[in-house]
Amino acid sequence: MSENNNDENKLENSQSLPTEEDLEIVAEPKLADQLIKELDNKIIELQQSLVSCEDKLKRSLADFVNLERKTKSDIENGVNQKLDKFMITFLTIYDDLVRAKEILKKENPNARGLDFILKNIEALLSEYGIAPINALGEIFDPNLHEAISVMEDENLDENTITKEIRKGYISHKRTLRPTLVEISKKPQQNNLK
């Protein structure tokens, strides 16, 4: 009888699965049934643990993918913001060179050196996906244009751009700098009789 108690204690204290030797020791049907129930419970517990671990792994992988995507997007946005800020400053210098060329042409017809510089700048802008916004004659679009003056004209459609005051630019489908424009409005009719 003490040998049976020893076998029971051995099975109860064991955290791992029983060995062949343990199974041979269990000769009584009661102990065998108890051992089977414990093993079934252990299998169910391990299956639940596996499902829980798989769920945690799937969530962790999804979190990692989302974090990776967000980090990439944040880095890209940061680089684009810095580049846009630089390009806006650069475009101001470009505008100054264009104005200088116009003044030089009035005073001295030989401004070819400045023409070459401006063509190089335009090629550089084009290479990096920066394009001018052509606004003259277009309908005002607040995403691309900034209206700073209004001109009444009954011959033009409402909000037609009549004059470009400062050239605007887009970069990769984003407005880098809006075009400053003058737009048309229909004259208001005074019905005084």
JOGIJO-V153350 format. One record per pair of residues at least 4 apart in sequence whose ideal C-beta (glycine too) atoms are under 6 Angstrom apart, sorted by the first residue. I is the first residue (numbers start at 0). J is the second residue. Records with the same first field share a line. If there is no record, write none. Layout:
# JOGIJO-V153350
I: J + J
This chain:
# JOGIJO-V153350
6: 24
8: 12
17: 21 + 22
25: 30 + 31 + 34
83: 175
86: 175
87: 176
93: 120
100: 110 + 113
103: 107 + 110
104: 110
124: 129
128: 170 + 171
129: 168 + 170
130: 169
131: 166 + 168
132: 143 + 167 + 169 + 178
134: 144 + 160 + 163 + 178 + 180
135: 160 + 163
137: 160
138: 158
139: 144 + 158 + 182
140: 144
143: 174
144: 177 + 178 + 180
145: 177 + 179
146: 180 + 182
147: 179
148: 181
149: 182 + 184
150: 161 + 181 + 183
151: 184 + 186
152: 183
153: 186
155: 159 + 183
157: 185
158: 182
159: 183
160: 180 + 182
161: 181 + 183
162: 181
163: 178 + 180
164: 179
165: 179
167: 176 + 177 + 178
168: 175 + 176
169: 174
170: 175
